[in-house]
Amino acid sequence: MRHRNRGRKLSRNTEHRRALLRNLVTSLILQERIKTTVAKAKAARPIAERMISLGKRGDLHARRLAAGICMTPAALKKLFEDLAKRYASRVGGYTRIVHAGWRAGDGADMAVLELVGTEALQRLAQKRAKKAEARRKKVEEEAAAPKQEPGLPEEGEEKK
């Protein structure tokens, strides 16, 4: 029986599991969207939620507790400055897990762990739209330009 044994072992020893989850949460804070296995996403989710709650608290003790989990100072800064403001009016449920099919190599069930209300997806869509617009303009310009045959000189040019 596993009474009062919460959390997943993820087939790793304690130190490896702790480092893995710290890395996942740090990456989630910095990138706002990570792709991992479902089991890892479910294990990292409560830690990420707790980190955002610490960021909302904003006091020195909360910052020191969060520094014990975050791997980089940049993640800590983003947590306490950007994410705390973004989720100030939200009581909980800062993350979502979206199933993303199976991994090609070993068939592992994959998921996307992302922050709710993130602009990362919108930024990707805008970037793709800009690329498509640039490609479309380039094609239109090439079609609008007069085509000349390679062997004939244009008017005003002398044949050498």
Secondary structure as GFF3:
##gff-version 3
##sequence-region A 1 160
A	DSSP	alpha_helix	14	31	.	.	.	ID=ss1
A	DSSP	beta_strand	33	37	.	.	.	ID=ss2
A	DSSP	alpha_helix	38	57	.	.	.	ID=ss3
A	DSSP	alpha_helix	60	67	.	.	.	ID=ss4
A	DSSP	alpha_helix	73	78	.	.	.	ID=ss5
A	DSSP	pi_helix	79	83	.	.	.	ID=ss6
A	DSSP	alpha_helix	84	86	.	.	.	ID=ss7
A	DSSP	beta_strand	95	102	.	.	.	ID=ss8
A	DSSP	beta_strand	109	115	.	.	.	ID=ss9
A	DSSP	alpha_helix	120	144	.	.	.	ID=ss10
###
